Amino acid sequence: MGIEDYYNDFVDASEDYEGSGPDSYFIKVQQQIREIYERDRQSVYYVRQMQIKFEKEYFHRITYNAMIGLKAIGYLTDIPIKRETGTSTRYFIHKSNRYPMRRIRTMEKLIEEYSDDTITRSCGHRAEDLFCNGLALKGFLPKDKKVSSYGGVKWEKTGHNLDFVFEKDGGSVRVRNKEHAWVH
């Protein structure tokens, strides 16, 4: 699964649970999702929204599988929406919700507005600032950025540059895309 699939609600989990029943987390999150839809049967939620709502308690995969399970038993219905940009969103509604499109269109407008390149880049730059400031407060000194080598060591594995290079106590930490760290 590539990074472009991470933000695509149509990508199914490729895990095989054959031979094993649902675990307690799966059952608990399904109950919580049902409670949400029972409080307001006209509500509309998309997959990522539910995953974030429950991420302190459950892995995203568990929430996703719970929603798919509720769809499989006919409790929820899904409405897939593909955009011209190539991205997509999978909305889930209660089986009794007969007119969800007004809410879906409202949500789509918000998603498009906040997905605008100006906003996403601004958020990304702010996150980088917070990341660098956080490391500086812990005693890491920024040494370089957007380089493929530092201190005689060259990063060649992916062909990407290192976003940041920090040092602390004579050792350097090179950070690529804020997801991976390599210590030298």
N, C-alpha and C positions, 0 to 999 in steps of 0.2 A: 504494500500500500504506500503510494507516494504522498508527498506533502499536499499535492493538489486534491487528493482523495480525503485528506483529513477534514476539509471543510465541505465535503460533498455528502449530504445526508443519504444518498442512494447507495453508498458502499455498504454492503452487508458484511457482518463479521464472518470470517471464514472458519470459525471454530466448529468442531463436530462434538456434540454432546450425546451422541448415540449411546444408549446403554446406561446413561446416568439420568437421574431425575433432577428436578429443579432444586437448587440449594436454598438455604434459609434467606440469604440476601436477595435472591431473585424473587422469592415469595413476598418478602417484606416490601421491596420497592414496588412490586405489582399492587399490593394492598394500598400503599401510599398514593400511587398514581390513580387508582380507582377512587380513592377518597377525594382527590382533587376534581376529577370529572363528575363525581356525584354531587359535589357542592355546586357546580355550575356545568350542567350538561351542554351548554352552548359554548363552552370554552374551546379554544383552539391553541394547541401547543406544537412546536416543532421539536424534532429530536434533540438538537444541540441545546435548546432551551431547557428541556427536562434533564438532560445530562448535567448541565451546570447547576440546576436547582438541587440536585441530589448528590453533587460531587463530594461533599464533605463526608457522606455516609457510604457511597457506593462508587465503584469504578464505572466509567462511562459505558464500558461494554455491558455491564450488568443492567444498567438502566435501559440501554438500547435493546438488549435481548428481552427485557421485561415488556417493553412497548410492543415489540414484534410478537411476543407471546400473547399479549392482550388483543392484538389484531388477529392473530391466528384463531383465537377462540370466538371472534366476532364481537368482542366488547368495544374495540376501537376500530375506526376506519381511517385509512391514510389517504391523503391527497397530495400527490407529488407535484411540485411546481419547479419547472426548469426555466432559467433566465437566459436571455440572449448572451450574457457574458460567459455562459458555460457552467455557472454555479447552479446549485439546486437546493431546494429545501423540501423536506418531507413533513407535512403537517398531519397531526393526529387529532381526530375528533371523536366524541362519544357517538356510538351507533345511532342514537336518537336525534342527533343534531342534523336537521334537514337543510339549514341555510347558513353554512359556514363561510361562504365566499366573501362576504363583506368584511369580516374580521381578518380573513387571510389577506385580502387586498390591503387593508390597513397595515398589517404586519409586514407585508412585502415592501410597502413604501418606506417603513422605518428601516428595514434591513438594507434596502438600496441606499437610503440616505446615509446611514452610518457605515456603509461599505465603500463610500466614496473615497477615492485615492487620497485626497487631501486629509481626510480625517484619519484614515488608517496609517498613513505615513507620520502624521503628527503624533498619534498614539505610540507608534513604534519608536520615534525619536525620544519621546518622553520616557518610555520604558528603558531605553538605553541610558539616558541620563540618570535615572533612579538606580539602575544596575551599577553604573560606574561610581556613583556617590556612595552606595551601600558598601562596595568593596573598599573604597577610600576610607570610610569610617572604621573599617576593620583592619586598617593598616596596610592595605595593598596600594602600591604606587603605580599609576598608569605609566607605561613606558612607550607603547606604540599602538597603532591601530591600522587595520586593513593592510596587513603585510603577510607574506607567505613564509618568511623566515625571521628568526630572532635569535641572537646569542649563538650564532653558528649552527643552529638547528633549522632545517627547512621542512615545512609541512608539504608533502607531495601526495598524500594518500587520495585526496579528492580533487585536487586542483583548485580548491577555493582558498581565499585569503582568510587569515585569522582576523576576526573583527576587533579584538582587543588583546593587548599583552599587558599583564600586571606583574609586579615583583613584590615579594615580601620576604624579609630576612634572607636576602641574597639568592633566593630561588624564584624562578619566573613561572607564572601560570599564564598559558595562552588560551584564550577563549574564542571559540568559533560559534557564531550564531546563538549565543547565550544558552545553547542546549548541551554542548559538549565542552569539557575542559581537559586540557593536557598539562600535566605538571612536569617541569624539567628541573 
